[in-house]
Amino acid sequence: MHILFATNRHYLPQAIGGAEWSTHILAEELVRQGHQVSIICSIHPRGFFGTKNRIARRILKDDFPRDDGQGYPVYRGWDPIRKFESVASKVRPDRVIVVGAPPRAYELALAAVELGYSTFYQVRDVDFSRHGGDLGSIPQLKFIANSEFTRKQIEESFGKNSAIVLPPIAQERCWVPRTGNRVLMINPDPSKGGDIALELAAQCPDIPFLIQESWASNRHLVEMKNAAKKLSNVQWEPPKIDIRKAFSRAKIILAPSKWEEAWGRVVSEGQVSGIPAVASRIGGLPESVGAGGILVDVPSDISNWKVALRSLWDFPETYQKYSKAATDHANRPEAQPSYQAKLLCATLKDG
């Protein structure tokens, strides 16, 4: 089977968010299982990839030149929606999977369906008002959820059934010896609870925090970074493509999100190394945490976050209990990429 993943977002290594890593790990596993995989995505004009792409476009006179640096063909260029037909005609996929996250994912799905491709919408973000259009208005579109929470959201919003394919985690890309001594938060955007992390750090000056950016910097992150500089126990880091550099320094994962996460990828990645989480009881986060962490209701007073954090930090027996549960949760068979890729293929064939 030849599968074309379509996204209007930037892709690895220009973007390193959860949607990109989930797509990449699935793609790698699908290739290992004998399938063909291609990606169409947008290009950021700056940096090595932007320059390389610009040169390739001029030389090849192709708006979406192919690169194979990820181990499978990736077609990068401006406006994947407008150029979807030309790339798809080169690839000739059996199935199209639209990465269901803003921006303009609806338009990509509509383009694929109107061209007659069997199209699946793999939901990565349940704030459907940001997807660019009414997904329920495309009757031919089939859905794939990434959690039970997401499946219910799809059913409630569009009246459609969907298979659940969990975000795959490549354990070899995440595992580190559990020697870290910091509370790690990745992606401190306000919607992800960055302000909660800073308030916790202020109230727990004896606990070292590591805050690492993930999304592109914005005004809110600049303000938070300036606030973090005033706290001697907070270290602020730019995005890193190798997540192990952060996990190797982490004792606890902090995921105090305020919005309805479809899943909690950073939690799942940390659990590979037995790193427990303190996370919001919201969206799909409880599914990703399982028994491997402590959940805090949202909204909640900062004192509740402090109690949860200190129960892991101050009590070794409690920490070890949750650490073992985190490892067990990461190692369950249904969480492995090979299982998820087979489940995805079965879903595509049925559709």
C-alpha positions as CSV (number, residue, x, y, z in Angstrom):
1,M,0.0,0.0,0.0
2,H,1.2,3.5,-0.8
3,I,0.2,6.1,1.8
4,L,0.5,9.8,1.3
5,F,0.5,11.9,4.5
6,A,-0.6,15.4,3.8
7,T,-0.1,18.4,6.1
8,N,-0.2,22.2,5.7
9,R,2.3,22.4,8.5
10,H,6.1,22.4,8.4
11,Y,7.7,19.0,8.9
12,L,10.8,17.4,10.5
13,P,13.4,18.7,11.0
14,Q,11.9,22.2,10.6
15,A,9.1,21.5,13.0
16,I,9.4,19.1,16.0
17,G,5.9,19.0,17.5
18,G,4.0,15.9,18.5
19,A,2.0,15.7,15.2
20,E,5.3,15.6,13.2
21,W,6.9,13.0,15.4
22,S,3.9,10.8,15.4
23,T,3.7,11.0,11.6
24,H,7.4,10.3,11.2
25,I,7.5,7.2,13.6
26,L,4.4,5.8,11.9
27,A,6.0,6.4,8.5
28,E,9.2,4.6,9.5
29,E,7.3,1.6,10.8
30,L,5.1,1.4,7.8
31,V,8.2,1.3,5.6
32,R,9.6,-1.4,7.7
33,Q,6.4,-3.4,7.2
34,G,6.7,-3.2,3.5
35,H,4.5,-0.2,2.6
36,Q,5.4,2.9,0.7
37,V,5.1,6.3,2.4
38,S,5.3,9.9,1.1
39,I,4.7,13.2,2.8
40,I,3.5,16.6,1.4
41,C,4.1,19.5,3.7
42,S,4.9,23.2,3.7
43,I,8.4,24.7,3.8
44,H,9.9,27.3,6.1
45,P,12.0,29.7,4.0
46,R,14.9,30.0,6.5
47,G,17.7,27.8,7.4
48,F,19.4,24.9,5.6
49,F,16.2,23.2,4.4
50,G,14.7,26.4,3.2
51,T,17.8,27.3,1.2
52,K,18.1,23.8,-0.2
53,N,14.5,23.7,-1.2
54,R,14.7,27.1,-2.9
55,I,17.7,25.9,-4.9
56,A,16.0,22.6,-5.8
57,R,12.9,24.5,-7.0
58,R,14.9,26.7,-9.3
59,I,17.1,23.9,-10.7
60,L,14.3,21.3,-11.1
61,K,11.6,23.8,-12.0
62,D,9.4,21.9,-9.5
63,D,7.4,23.7,-6.8
64,F,7.5,20.7,-4.5
65,P,10.9,19.0,-5.0
66,R,11.5,15.7,-3.3
67,D,14.0,15.1,-0.5
68,D,14.7,11.7,1.2
69,G,16.5,12.8,4.3
70,Q,13.8,11.3,6.6
71,G,14.1,7.9,5.0
72,Y,11.1,8.2,2.7
73,P,10.1,10.9,0.1
74,V,9.1,14.3,1.5
75,Y,7.7,16.9,-0.9
76,R,8.1,20.4,0.5
77,G,6.9,23.7,-0.9
78,W,4.6,26.6,-0.7
79,D,0.8,26.0,-0.2
80,P,0.3,22.2,-0.2
81,I,-3.4,22.7,-0.8
82,R,-2.9,24.4,-4.1
83,K,-0.3,21.9,-5.2
84,F,-1.8,18.8,-3.7
85,E,-3.0,17.5,-7.1
86,S,0.4,17.8,-8.8
87,V,2.2,16.0,-5.9
88,A,-0.5,13.3,-5.6
89,S,-0.3,12.7,-9.4
90,K,3.4,11.9,-9.0
91,V,2.9,9.7,-5.9
92,R,-0.3,8.0,-6.9
93,P,-1.2,6.9,-3.4
94,D,-3.7,4.2,-2.5
95,R,-4.7,6.1,0.6
96,V,-4.3,9.7,1.8
97,I,-4.0,10.6,5.5
98,V,-4.5,14.2,6.3
99,V,-2.7,15.3,9.5
100,G,-5.7,16.7,11.4
101,A,-4.2,19.7,13.0
102,P,-4.3,23.5,12.1
103,P,-3.7,25.3,9.9
104,R,-6.2,24.7,7.0
105,A,-6.3,20.9,7.4
106,Y,-9.9,20.9,6.3
107,E,-8.9,22.4,2.9
108,L,-6.3,19.6,2.4
109,A,-8.9,17.0,3.2
110,L,-11.4,18.5,0.8
111,A,-8.8,18.7,-2.0
112,A,-8.0,15.0,-1.6
113,V,-11.6,13.9,-1.5
114,E,-12.6,16.0,-4.5
115,L,-9.8,14.4,-6.5
116,G,-11.3,11.0,-5.7
117,Y,-8.7,9.7,-3.2
118,S,-9.7,7.5,-0.3
119,T,-9.0,10.0,2.5
120,F,-8.6,9.7,6.2
121,Y,-8.4,12.5,8.7
122,Q,-6.1,11.6,11.5
123,V,-7.2,13.9,14.3
124,R,-4.3,15.5,16.3
125,D,-6.1,18.5,17.7
126,V,-9.7,18.5,18.9
127,D,-10.3,22.3,18.7
128,F,-12.1,21.8,15.3
129,S,-12.9,25.5,15.0
130,R,-9.2,26.0,14.1
131,H,-9.1,23.3,11.3
132,G,-10.4,25.6,8.6
133,G,-13.9,24.4,7.9
134,D,-16.7,22.0,8.8
135,L,-15.2,18.5,8.6
136,G,-18.7,17.1,9.0
137,S,-19.6,18.6,5.6
138,I,-17.3,16.1,3.7
139,P,-19.4,12.8,3.8
140,Q,-16.6,10.8,2.2
141,L,-14.0,11.7,4.8
142,K,-13.1,8.9,7.3
143,F,-11.6,9.7,10.7
144,I,-8.8,8.2,12.8
145,A,-8.6,9.2,16.5
146,N,-5.5,9.2,18.7
147,S,-7.3,8.5,22.0
148,E,-10.6,7.5,23.4
149,F,-11.2,11.1,24.3
150,T,-10.6,12.1,20.7
151,R,-12.9,9.3,19.4
152,K,-15.7,10.7,21.6
153,Q,-15.1,14.2,20.4
154,I,-15.3,13.1,16.7
155,E,-18.5,11.2,17.4
156,E,-20.1,14.1,19.2
157,S,-19.0,16.7,16.7
158,F,-19.6,14.8,13.4
159,G,-21.5,11.7,14.2
160,K,-18.7,9.6,12.8
161,N,-17.1,6.4,14.1
162,S,-13.3,6.3,14.1
163,A,-10.6,3.8,14.9
164,I,-8.1,4.6,17.6
165,V,-4.4,4.6,16.6
166,L,-2.4,5.8,19.6
167,P,0.5,8.2,19.0
168,P,3.5,5.8,18.4
169,I,6.5,6.2,20.6
170,A,9.9,5.1,19.3
171,Q,11.5,4.0,22.6
172,E,15.0,4.1,21.3
173,R,14.6,7.8,20.6
174,C,13.4,8.5,24.1
175,W,15.1,6.2,26.6
176,V,17.7,7.6,29.0
177,P,19.2,6.4,32.3
178,R,16.9,7.8,35.0
179,T,19.5,10.1,36.6
180,G,17.8,13.5,36.1
181,N,17.1,15.9,39.0
182,R,14.8,18.5,37.5
183,V,11.1,19.0,36.8
184,L,10.8,19.2,33.1
185,M,8.2,21.1,31.2
186,I,8.2,21.1,27.4
187,N,6.3,23.8,25.5
188,P,5.6,26.5,28.0
189,D,2.9,28.2,25.9
190,P,0.2,29.7,28.2
191,S,-2.4,27.2,26.8
192,K,-0.1,24.4,27.9
193,G,0.2,25.9,31.4
194,G,3.5,27.6,31.2
195,D,2.3,30.2,33.8
196,I,1.5,27.3,36.2
197,A,5.0,25.9,35.8
198,L,6.5,29.3,36.7
199,E,4.3,29.8,39.7
200,L,5.2,26.3,40.9
201,A,8.9,27.1,40.5
202,A,8.4,30.3,42.5
203,Q,6.7,28.4,45.3
204,C,9.2,25.6,45.3
205,P,12.6,27.4,45.2
206,D,14.4,24.2,46.3
207,I,13.3,22.3,43.2
208,P,15.2,22.9,40.0
209,F,13.0,23.3,36.9
210,L,13.9,22.9,33.2
211,I,11.6,24.6,30.7
212,Q,12.1,23.8,27.1
213,E,10.4,25.5,24.2
214,S,8.8,23.5,21.4
215,W,6.7,25.8,19.3
216,A,8.1,28.9,17.6
217,S,8.6,31.8,20.0
218,N,5.7,34.2,20.3
219,R,5.0,37.2,22.5
220,H,3.7,35.1,25.4
221,L,6.8,33.0,25.4
222,V,9.1,36.0,25.4
223,E,7.2,37.4,28.4
224,M,7.4,34.0,30.2
225,K,11.1,33.7,29.4
226,N,11.7,37.1,31.0
227,A,9.8,36.1,34.0
228,A,11.8,32.8,34.2
229,K,15.0,34.8,34.3
230,K,14.0,36.2,37.7
231,L,13.8,32.7,39.2
232,S,17.2,31.2,40.1
233,N,15.8,27.6,40.0
234,V,14.5,27.8,36.4
235,Q,16.6,27.0,33.4
236,W,15.0,27.9,30.0
237,E,16.1,26.1,26.9
238,P,15.4,26.5,23.1
239,P,13.8,23.6,21.1
240,K,15.9,20.5,20.6
241,I,15.2,17.8,18.0
242,D,16.8,15.1,20.3
243,I,14.4,14.9,23.2
244,R,16.8,12.7,25.1
245,K,18.9,15.7,26.0
246,A,15.9,17.0,28.1
247,F,14.8,13.7,29.5
248,S,18.3,12.9,30.7
249,R,18.0,15.8,33.1
250,A,14.4,15.1,34.2
251,K,13.1,13.5,37.3
252,I,9.5,14.5,36.8
253,I,7.5,15.5,33.7
254,L,5.2,18.5,34.3
255,A,2.2,18.8,31.9
256,P,-0.2,21.4,33.4
257,S,-2.2,22.0,30.2
258,K,-5.3,24.2,30.2
259,W,-6.7,23.0,26.9
260,E,-8.2,19.7,25.8
261,E,-5.1,17.8,24.7
262,A,-5.9,15.0,22.3
263,W,-3.0,13.1,23.9
264,G,0.1,13.9,25.9
265,R,3.0,12.8,23.9
266,V,5.7,14.2,26.1
267,V,4.2,12.2,29.0
268,S,4.4,9.0,26.9
269,E,8.0,9.7,25.9
270,G,9.1,10.3,29.4
271,Q,7.4,7.1,30.6
272,V,9.8,5.1,28.4
273,S,12.5,6.0,30.9
274,G,10.2,5.6,34.0
275,I,9.8,9.3,34.4
276,P,6.4,9.9,36.1
277,A,4.2,12.9,35.4
278,V,2.2,15.5,37.2
279,A,-0.4,16.5,34.6
280,S,-3.8,18.1,34.1
281,R,-6.9,15.9,34.3
282,I,-8.1,17.2,30.9
283,G,-8.7,15.8,27.4
284,G,-6.6,12.8,26.5
285,L,-3.9,13.5,29.1
286,P,-5.3,11.0,31.6
287,E,-5.1,8.3,29.0
288,S,-1.4,9.1,28.3
289,V,-0.6,9.2,32.0
290,G,-2.4,6.0,33.0
291,A,-1.2,5.0,36.4
292,G,2.3,6.5,35.8
293,G,1.6,9.9,37.3
294,I,-0.6,12.2,39.4
295,L,-3.5,14.1,37.8
296,V,-4.6,17.5,39.0
297,D,-8.1,18.9,38.2
298,V,-8.3,21.9,35.9
299,P,-8.8,24.6,36.8
300,S,-7.2,24.1,40.2
301,D,-5.5,26.3,42.8
302,I,-1.7,26.3,42.7
303,S,-1.7,24.6,46.1
304,N,-3.0,21.4,44.5
305,W,-0.2,21.4,41.9
306,K,2.3,22.0,44.7
307,V,0.9,19.0,46.8
308,A,1.1,16.7,43.7
309,L,4.6,17.8,42.8
310,R,6.0,17.5,46.3
311,S,4.5,14.1,46.8
312,L,6.7,12.8,44.0
313,W,9.7,15.0,44.8
314,D,9.8,14.6,48.6
315,F,8.8,10.9,49.1
316,P,11.1,8.3,47.4
317,E,8.7,5.4,47.9
318,T,5.9,7.3,46.3
319,Y,8.2,8.3,43.4
320,Q,9.3,4.7,42.9
321,K,5.7,3.5,42.8
322,Y,4.8,5.9,40.0
323,S,8.0,5.4,38.2
324,K,7.4,1.7,37.9
325,A,3.8,2.3,36.8
326,A,5.1,4.7,34.1
327,T,7.5,2.1,32.8
328,D,4.8,-0.6,32.7
329,H,2.4,1.8,30.9
330,A,5.1,2.6,28.3
331,N,5.8,-1.1,27.7
332,R,2.3,-2.4,27.2
333,P,2.0,-4.1,23.8
334,E,-0.7,-1.9,22.3
335,A,1.6,1.2,22.8
336,Q,4.3,-0.1,20.5
337,P,4.8,1.4,17.0
338,S,4.6,-1.9,15.2
339,Y,1.2,-2.6,16.7
340,Q,-0.1,0.9,15.8
341,A,1.2,0.7,12.2
342,K,-0.6,-2.7,11.7
343,L,-3.7,-1.3,13.2
344,L,-3.5,1.8,11.0
345,C,-3.1,-0.4,7.9
346,A,-6.1,-2.5,8.9
347,T,-8.1,0.7,9.3
348,L,-7.0,1.9,5.8
349,K,-7.9,-1.3,4.1
350,D,-11.3,-1.4,5.7
351,G,-11.9,2.1,4.4
